[in-house]
Amino acid sequence: MEILTFLIYLVMFVIAFVLSFASVKYFITMWKFKNRKKDGSEDDEFEKFD
């Protein structure tokens, strides 16, 4: 029974870790998108947002 509880906690930790990593990556991308140069020289990186 204790092994089952440990496995459930482990799976929940892995899910939380993956979600936090994905949200940090998304935050960095959006921060770069918000602070890009206004002349459009960096716009080829952000084609998926247009």
ZITADA-V596548 format. One line per field, one symbol per residue. ss: DSSP state (H for helix, E for strand, L for the rest). phi: phi as a letter, one per 30 degrees, with the letter a starting at -180 (. if undefined). burial: # if it has 9 or more other ideal C-beta (glycine too) atoms within 8 Angstrom, else .. Layout:
BEGIN
ss: ???
phi: ???
burial: ???
END
This chain:
BEGIN
ss: LHHHHHHHHHHHHHHHHHHHHHHHHHHHHHHHHHLLLLLLLLHHHHHHHL
phi: .dddddddddddddddddddddddddddddddddcddddidcdddcddcd
burial: ...............................##..#......#..#....
END
